[in-house]
Amino acid sequence: MALIWRQIRVFLSVYYAYMVEYRAELVLWVLANSLPLIMMGIWVEASQGGQFDLDPIQFARYFISVFFVRQLTIVWVVWEFEKEVVEGKLSPRLLQPIDPVWHHVAGHISERLARLPFTVVLLVLFFVLYPQAVWVPSLGQVGLAAIAILAAFILRFLIQYTFSMFAFWTERATAIEQVWFLFYLFLSGMIAPLELFPDAVRTVILWTPFPYLVYFPAGLLSGLNVNLYQGLGVILFWCLLSFGVNRWLWRRGLKHYSGMGA
């Protein structure tokens, strides 16, 4: 156990040092994921003259929660893995006594730690400009939201890492992720909360993984009425399914990769 913890500390410290070398890039990444703040302005303005299930303050709190959740759950492993396979950089990692995925996990966690100060600054700026939306979630809300955010990150990582396995057979595994992202953009709650969807559509969407990547944790944090047990159950189902498909593709992909001379 001591050896495992030492390896974790080494991995995180190395990748954290790597991430903070590109602090300016981190700022750009944070700003590039500011779509929820733009959507907040649109829906707050629309709700003042329209009839919606949420009022302007609820819209503001929801979308600032979406912004925070997005900062903690963004994943880019498919781009890194595709590059490793195409350029042959995966080969030396296969010689190490550790699954290559842990390099990507450590990189993602370290990036979160390096990104967090910039995210907090933007949140403080938002509340200064829009003090009406200030709220203090209860400890229960914070705890449940933290669990949901962690679960959403794990699910998002597993799904994208599964897509990256197709890099063993094609040079553009990222194209699959880009198609997936179109559905993710509209069905995850990033463009609009699910309360605005027709009931029949919402019922179907709630059994897909998309709402649990953004809407579910953001709803818990902002105080919307979300089904906790259904959310955690659906996340668990899709995590197990993604993990099973991922391991199957990994084994077949390694055979194909070595067959190509790696």
C-alpha positions in Angstrom: 0.0 0.0 0.0 2.9 2.4 0.8 4.3 1.7 -2.6 1.0 2.4 -4.3 0.7 5.8 -2.5 4.2 6.7 -3.4 3.6 5.9 -7.1 0.4 8.1 -6.9 2.3 11.0 -5.4 5.0 10.7 -8.0 2.5 10.6 -10.9 0.5 13.5 -9.6 3.5 15.7 -8.8 5.1 15.1 -12.2 2.0 15.8 -14.2 1.1 18.8 -12.0 4.5 20.3 -12.7 3.9 19.6 -16.4 0.5 21.3 -16.3 1.6 24.5 -14.5 4.3 25.0 -17.2 1.4 26.1 -19.4 -0.5 28.5 -17.1 -1.4 30.8 -20.0 -2.9 27.9 -21.9 -4.9 26.9 -18.8 -6.5 30.3 -18.7 -7.5 30.0 -22.3 -8.9 26.5 -21.6 -11.0 27.9 -18.8 -12.3 30.7 -21.0 -12.9 28.4 -23.9 -15.4 26.5 -21.7 -17.4 29.5 -20.8 -20.4 28.6 -23.0 -22.6 28.0 -19.9 -22.0 31.7 -18.9 -23.2 32.8 -22.4 -26.2 30.5 -22.2 -26.9 31.9 -18.7 -27.2 35.4 -20.1 -29.6 34.2 -22.9 -31.9 32.2 -20.6 -31.9 34.8 -17.8 -33.0 37.4 -20.4 -35.6 35.1 -22.0 -37.1 34.1 -18.6 -37.9 37.7 -17.7 -40.4 37.9 -20.5 -41.4 34.3 -20.9 -43.0 31.6 -18.9 -40.6 28.9 -17.8 -40.4 26.4 -15.0 -37.3 28.3 -13.7 -37.1 32.0 -12.8 -34.1 34.2 -13.7 -32.2 33.5 -10.4 -32.6 29.7 -10.8 -31.3 30.0 -14.4 -28.3 31.9 -13.2 -27.5 29.5 -10.4 -28.0 26.5 -12.7 -25.7 27.8 -15.4 -23.0 28.9 -13.0 -23.2 25.3 -11.6 -22.9 24.0 -15.1 -19.8 26.1 -15.7 -18.2 24.7 -12.5 -19.1 21.1 -13.3 -17.7 21.5 -16.8 -14.4 22.7 -15.4 -14.1 19.6 -13.3 -15.3 17.0 -15.8 -13.8 18.0 -19.1 -11.8 15.1 -20.7 -9.4 15.0 -23.7 -7.9 11.5 -23.4 -9.0 10.5 -26.9 -6.7 13.1 -28.5 -3.7 12.0 -26.4 -4.3 8.3 -26.9 -4.8 8.6 -30.7 -1.5 10.5 -30.9 0.3 7.9 -28.9 -1.0 5.1 -31.2 -0.4 6.9 -34.5 3.1 8.0 -33.6 4.1 4.8 -31.9 4.5 6.4 -28.5 2.3 3.8 -26.9 5.0 1.1 -27.3 7.4 2.2 -24.5 4.5 2.7 -22.1 3.4 -0.9 -22.7 6.8 -2.0 -21.4 6.2 -0.3 -18.0 4.7 -2.3 -15.2 1.6 -0.2 -15.1 -1.5 0.2 -17.3 -0.9 3.3 -19.6 -4.3 4.6 -18.7 -3.0 5.8 -15.3 -0.7 8.3 -17.1 -3.9 9.9 -18.5 -5.7 9.7 -15.2 -2.9 11.5 -13.4 -2.7 14.1 -16.2 -6.4 14.9 -15.9 -6.4 15.1 -12.1 -3.3 17.3 -12.1 -4.9 19.6 -14.7 -7.9 20.0 -12.4 -5.7 21.2 -9.6 -3.8 23.6 -11.8 -7.0 24.9 -13.4 -8.9 25.4 -10.1 -7.5 28.9 -9.1 -8.6 30.4 -12.4 -12.0 28.8 -12.1 -12.5 30.3 -8.7 -11.5 33.8 -9.9 -14.1 33.6 -12.6 -16.8 32.4 -10.1 -16.0 35.3 -7.8 -16.1 37.8 -10.7 -19.5 36.4 -11.7 -21.0 36.8 -8.2 -19.6 40.4 -8.0 -21.4 41.2 -11.3 -24.5 39.3 -10.4 -24.9 39.4 -6.6 -28.6 38.4 -6.8 -27.6 34.8 -7.7 -25.4 34.3 -4.7 -26.4 31.2 -2.7 -24.8 28.9 -0.2 -25.5 25.2 -0.8 -26.1 23.1 2.3 -23.4 20.6 3.3 -25.7 17.8 2.0 -25.9 19.5 -1.4 -22.2 20.0 -1.6 -21.5 16.4 -0.6 -24.0 14.9 -3.0 -22.8 17.3 -5.8 -19.2 16.3 -5.1 -20.1 12.6 -5.5 -22.1 13.3 -8.7 -19.2 15.4 -10.2 -16.7 12.6 -9.5 -19.1 10.0 -11.0 -19.7 12.2 -14.0 -15.9 12.6 -14.6 -15.4 8.8 -14.3 -18.2 8.1 -16.8 -17.0 10.8 -19.2 -13.5 9.5 -19.0 -14.6 5.8 -19.5 -16.7 6.7 -22.5 -14.0 8.8 -24.2 -11.3 6.3 -23.4 -13.5 3.6 -25.0 -13.7 5.8 -28.1 -10.0 6.2 -28.1 -9.6 2.4 -28.5 -10.6 2.8 -32.1 -7.3 4.4 -32.7 -5.9 0.9 -33.1 -7.9 0.6 -36.3 -8.3 4.1 -37.6 -6.2 7.3 -37.5 -9.2 9.5 -36.6 -10.7 8.1 -33.5 -11.3 11.7 -32.5 -14.0 11.9 -35.2 -16.2 9.5 -33.1 -15.8 11.8 -30.2 -16.7 14.8 -32.3 -20.0 13.1 -33.4 -20.7 12.1 -29.8 -20.1 15.7 -28.7 -23.0 17.0 -30.8 -25.4 14.9 -28.8 -23.5 15.7 -25.5 -23.9 19.4 -26.3 -27.7 19.4 -26.6 -28.7 16.5 -24.3 -26.4 17.0 -21.3 -28.1 20.2 -20.1 -25.3 22.5 -21.1 -27.5 24.4 -23.6 -30.7 24.3 -21.5 -31.8 22.6 -18.3 -33.9 19.5 -18.8 -36.9 21.2 -17.2 -37.4 23.0 -20.6 -37.6 19.7 -22.6 -40.9 18.1 -23.5 -41.9 15.4 -20.9 -41.7 12.5 -23.4 -38.2 13.6 -24.7 -37.0 14.1 -21.1 -38.1 10.7 -20.1 -36.1 9.1 -22.9 -33.0 11.3 -22.4 -32.9 10.4 -18.7 -32.0 6.8 -19.5 -29.0 7.9 -21.7 -25.6 8.9 -20.1 -25.8 12.5 -21.4 -27.8 14.3 -18.6 -25.6 12.7 -15.9 -22.5 14.3 -17.3 -23.6 17.9 -16.6 -27.3 18.3 -15.7 -27.3 15.8 -12.8 -24.4 17.2 -10.8 -25.3 20.8 -11.7 -28.9 20.3 -10.6 -27.8 18.9 -7.3 -25.5 21.8 -6.7 -28.0 24.5 -7.7 -30.9 22.9 -5.8 -33.0 21.6 -8.7 -35.3 18.7 -8.2 -33.3 15.7 -9.5 -33.7 12.0 -8.8 -30.6 11.1 -6.9 -31.0 7.3 -6.9 -31.9 7.1 -10.6 -29.0 9.3 -11.4 -26.4 7.2 -9.5 -28.0 4.0 -10.8 -27.8 5.1 -14.5 -24.3 6.3 -14.1 -23.2 3.0 -12.6 -24.9 1.1 -15.5 -23.1 3.2 -18.2 -19.8 3.0 -16.3 -19.9 -0.8 -16.1 -21.0 -1.0 -19.8 -18.3 1.4 -20.9 -15.6 -0.4 -18.9 -16.6 -3.8 -20.3 -16.5 -2.6 -23.9 -13.2 -0.7 -23.2 -11.4 -3.8 -21.9 -12.7 -5.9 -24.8 -11.5 -3.4 -27.4 -8.2 -3.0 -25.5 -7.4 -6.6 -25.7 -8.3 -6.9 -29.4 -6.6 -3.6 -30.2 -3.3 -4.6 -28.6 -3.2 -7.7 -30.8 -3.8 -5.5 -33.9 -1.2 -3.0 -32.7 1.5 -5.7 -32.2 0.5 -7.3 -35.5 1.4 -4.0 -37.2 5.0 -4.3 -35.9 4.8 -2.3 -32.7 
